[in-house]
Each structure stands twice: as C-alpha cells, then as structure tokens.
Amino acid sequence: MATMTSTILSSTKPKALFNTSSFNGTPLVAPLASSLRVNQSSKSNPSFSVSASYDLNAFTFEPIRESIVSREMTRRYMTDMISYADTDVVVVGAGSAGLTCAYEISKNPDVRVAIIEQSVSPGGGAWLGGQLFSAMIVRKPAHHLLDELEIEYDEQDTYVVIKHAALFTSTIMSKLLARPNVKLFNAVAAEDLIVKGGRVGGVVTNWALVSMNHDTQSCMDPNVMESKIVVSSCGHDGPFGATGVKRLKSIGLIDHVPGMKALDMNTAEDAIVRLTREVVPGMIVTGMEVAEIDGAPRMGPTFGAMMISGQKAAHLALRALGLPNALDGADVQIQPDLVLAAAESAESVDA
C-alpha cells in the first residue's frame, strides 16, 4: 500500500524547493525583535520609537497619478489571466484543504498552480473554529504540518490547539502566495468544468458576483482556464459547496452524490484522507467535498483531515503530472511520525 507523509522533499531537485523546513518542537517560533521599543527606565511614561526613517509628525506620501494606480492593477491582473489561461493545476476552493493542497504542490517550482476562490476573502471556514469560536483543534499526527509552517500551538496528548484559527490560515496563505508559481484568483467562481473525451481539462470561470446574478441580467458569458489537473476543494453542500462533484453527476460522469452523513469525528477524519482521490480522469477531490461524494460522516470542528487530505491531493496531482510524489514511494525525505494510508477505493463509508 502506498504511503504519504506530512513533509515531503523530492530527492530529484533540478531546482531548490521553496519550503524545505521540517521544524519540530514547542515552542515553535522564537519571538521576533519588535520594531516598537519601550524605554524600561521610565515604565510609568514609556517612550516609543519607530524603526523606520520617517517623522510621524510631518508625514507625506510621494505623489502618484490615479491613472498609474489603475494601470498597475489592470496590467498585472490581465498578465496573470493570460499566463494562467493554460496552467498545470487549478485548485477550486481556497479553504483549509485547498490552501494546503496548493502549498504542497507548489513546493515544486516547475509546477504552476492557479487557485480559484469565489469569496473575496480566501480561507473558507478556517478563520474560526467551531460555533464561531477562535481556537483550532488539530488531531495528531497532523500537527507536523503546523511544525513545518512554524505555527505555535498548545500541545495535548492526542491533539494540539492553535489559539486562533486565523493563525493557520494567514500563515499558510502568506507562504503560499509569495511563491512565483502560484496565483490566487479570488472573487472568481468556477461555473463549470471543461470536459473532453471523458477527461476534465480545466474550469469555466466568471466573476463571483456575476455568477450570483445570472437571473437578474441578460446573458453574461464566462471565461475559461485550461489545466492538466483540476483539484476540487469546494467543501460540503451549500450555495457554492460541492459544486465540482455535483457537476460531475449532472453530466453523467459519476452516478450519485449521497451527501455527508452525521458527525463522527474519529470515523470522518480517517475516511476523508483515505478517500481523497482522482474521481474521474483529470479531477481530484479533496476536503469536505470527499464526504459529499462518498457519504462519509462530517467531522465538525477539527481540521487535521482537511490539511492531510489537501496534502494527499497534492501528491495525487504530482503523480498525474508524472512528477516525484510520496504516493508512489519516490525517493524522498520523509517525516516518519506521519504515515497515512492512501486508498484508491471508491467505497462509501458507514457512519
């Protein structure tokens, strides 16, 4: 049986990978030197100094023409649209699974990744824990990804707690979006799939606000983005949820989408990772959308399965691209504490 790990580094590296860290231990990050310094000799009336070389009492910006701002935004965005009209991987949905998937794939600098997210703010439900609380619970051994990202947590016997879920989302997003082989197209909806000869070959896109208003305006045709692999990470059922697998069903590429079953954390998280797979040629499903297609239970406010499902989807994509990946037992540097079963089975999961 194939295996995968939380931190994968290929031994065949024509170029240096972007992230080669394998940080472990608690505390994870030493405090950075603050740019705001306190004069300890006068604690009753502390003095502060700003490290930048400007005077806050007489501050002025350099002048700029409004048209320059417009041209800079437009030129760069349109250049990205042209560049990513034909790309290696499109990840649809920038929740915790989709972001982790894109992060893992893009460690290979030769693989170009476009992320499509219908919301203005990527992150999905990973900005908060359960019931709009702040803390994020991650069951071991998925915490090794947090070690790699150098995110602090409170460690318990079988799980860890990040004090605010936004720390995970903002950290992985900042590392991911800084890579030159990644582009996030937020406020953009994937309205449909490109399918040729039974193989998914890309996505049909439109501005999210246009997609939400097709019934209020005359015809507003979409755009397209071709790709070698589409990773669908659209979450569980909802207005924009599970759209990838629901579209596969409506065009007859899969037979049914039973929907997720009732909550069972222990069964659900293992099932989501195990059943993450390429469901039809050219399209991999990850995260909570897996539960929709397989009838797996929901796991509620635990996030480890989203992260590891995203990582598995990334290595499935690398496999499909003919590149070194953990699932095929490539000669890679592994994290021995995190070895998860990978399944090709399309079986449903009983709650």
VENLINGI-V384637 format. One record per backbone hydrogen bond with DSSP energy under -1.0 kcal/mol. NH is the residue of the N-H (numbers start at 1). CO is the residue of the C=O. E is the energy in kcal/mol with one decimal. If there is no record, write none. Layout:
# VENLINGI-V384637
nh=NH co=CO e=E
nh=NH co=CO e=E
This chain:
# VENLINGI-V384637
nh=11 co=331 e=-1.2
nh=13 co=11 e=-1.0
nh=18 co=107 e=-1.1
nh=39 co=47 e=-1.0
nh=42 co=39 e=-1.6
nh=54 co=52 e=-1.2
nh=58 co=55 e=-1.2
nh=69 co=65 e=-1.3
nh=70 co=66 e=-2.0
nh=71 co=67 e=-2.6
nh=72 co=68 e=-2.7
nh=73 co=69 e=-2.1
nh=74 co=70 e=-2.5
nh=75 co=71 e=-3.0
nh=76 co=72 e=-1.8
nh=77 co=73 e=-2.1
nh=78 co=74 e=-2.7
nh=79 co=75 e=-2.1
nh=80 co=76 e=-1.9
nh=81 co=77 e=-2.4
nh=82 co=78 e=-2.3
nh=83 co=79 e=-2.6
nh=84 co=80 e=-2.8
nh=87 co=226 e=-2.5
nh=89 co=112 e=-2.1
nh=90 co=229 e=-2.3
nh=91 co=114 e=-2.9
nh=92 co=231 e=-3.1
nh=93 co=116 e=-3.3
nh=99 co=95 e=-2.9
nh=100 co=96 e=-1.7
nh=101 co=97 e=-2.5
nh=102 co=98 e=-2.5
nh=103 co=99 e=-2.4
nh=104 co=100 e=-2.4
nh=105 co=101 e=-2.7
nh=106 co=102 e=-2.3
nh=107 co=104 e=-1.1
nh=108 co=105 e=-1.9
nh=111 co=108 e=-1.9
nh=113 co=181 e=-2.8
nh=114 co=89 e=-2.6
nh=115 co=183 e=-2.8
nh=116 co=91 e=-2.9
nh=117 co=185 e=-2.1
nh=123 co=94 e=-2.0
nh=126 co=123 e=-2.4
nh=129 co=133 e=-2.9
nh=133 co=130 e=-2.4
nh=136 co=162 e=-2.1
nh=138 co=160 e=-2.4
nh=140 co=158 e=-2.2
nh=142 co=139 e=-1.6
nh=144 co=141 e=-1.6
nh=145 co=142 e=-1.6
nh=147 co=143 e=-1.9
nh=148 co=144 e=-2.1
nh=149 co=145 e=-2.2
nh=151 co=146 e=-2.4
nh=154 co=161 e=-3.0
nh=156 co=159 e=-2.7
nh=160 co=138 e=-2.6
nh=161 co=154 e=-2.1
nh=162 co=136 e=-2.6
nh=165 co=134 e=-3.0
nh=167 co=164 e=-2.1
nh=169 co=165 e=-1.8
nh=170 co=166 e=-2.8
nh=171 co=167 e=-1.5
nh=172 co=168 e=-2.6
nh=173 co=169 e=-1.9
nh=174 co=170 e=-2.1
nh=175 co=171 e=-2.0
nh=176 co=172 e=-2.4
nh=177 co=173 e=-2.9
nh=179 co=176 e=-1.6
nh=182 co=179 e=-1.4
nh=183 co=113 e=-2.0
nh=185 co=115 e=-3.5
nh=187 co=119 e=-1.7
nh=188 co=117 e=-2.2
nh=189 co=206 e=-3.1
nh=191 co=204 e=-2.2
nh=192 co=204 e=-1.3
nh=194 co=202 e=-2.2
nh=196 co=199 e=-2.6
nh=199 co=196 e=-1.4
nh=200 co=281 e=-2.7
nh=201 co=194 e=-3.3
nh=203 co=225 e=-2.4
nh=204 co=192 e=-3.0
nh=205 co=223 e=-1.9
nh=206 co=189 e=-1.8
nh=208 co=187 e=-2.2
nh=211 co=207 e=-2.3
nh=212 co=208 e=-1.8
nh=213 co=210 e=-1.7
nh=216 co=213 e=-1.2
nh=223 co=205 e=-3.1
nh=225 co=203 e=-2.4
nh=226 co=85 e=-2.8
nh=227 co=201 e=-1.9
nh=228 co=87 e=-1.0
nh=229 co=88 e=-1.8
nh=230 co=282 e=-2.7
nh=231 co=90 e=-3.1
nh=232 co=284 e=-3.4
nh=233 co=92 e=-2.8
nh=246 co=242 e=-2.1
nh=247 co=243 e=-1.8
nh=248 co=244 e=-1.9
nh=249 co=245 e=-2.0
nh=250 co=246 e=-2.1
nh=251 co=247 e=-1.6
nh=252 co=249 e=-1.4
nh=253 co=248 e=-2.4
nh=254 co=248 e=-1.0
nh=259 co=292 e=-2.7
nh=261 co=296 e=-2.2
nh=264 co=298 e=-2.4
nh=268 co=264 e=-3.1
nh=269 co=265 e=-2.1
nh=271 co=267 e=-1.9
nh=272 co=268 e=-2.7
nh=273 co=269 e=-1.7
nh=274 co=270 e=-2.5
nh=275 co=271 e=-2.6
nh=279 co=283 e=-1.2
nh=280 co=283 e=-1.2
nh=283 co=280 e=-2.5
nh=284 co=230 e=-2.6
nh=285 co=277 e=-2.4
nh=286 co=232 e=-2.3
nh=290 co=287 e=-1.8
nh=292 co=288 e=-1.2
nh=293 co=289 e=-1.7
nh=294 co=290 e=-1.8
nh=295 co=291 e=-1.5
nh=298 co=261 e=-1.2
nh=302 co=300 e=-1.8
nh=303 co=137 e=-2.3
nh=307 co=303 e=-1.6
nh=308 co=304 e=-2.5
nh=309 co=305 e=-2.6
nh=310 co=306 e=-1.8
nh=311 co=307 e=-1.9
nh=312 co=308 e=-2.6
nh=313 co=309 e=-2.6
nh=314 co=310 e=-1.9
nh=315 co=311 e=-1.8
nh=316 co=312 e=-2.1
nh=317 co=313 e=-2.2
nh=318 co=314 e=-2.3
nh=319 co=315 e=-2.1
nh=320 co=316 e=-2.3
nh=321 co=317 e=-1.7
nh=322 co=319 e=-1.7
nh=323 co=318 e=-3.0
nh=329 co=326 e=-1.3
nh=330 co=325 e=-1.6
nh=332 co=330 e=-1.7
nh=333 co=9 e=-2.0
nh=338 co=335 e=-2.0
nh=340 co=4 e=-1.4
nh=342 co=2 e=-1.2
nh=349 co=294 e=-1.2
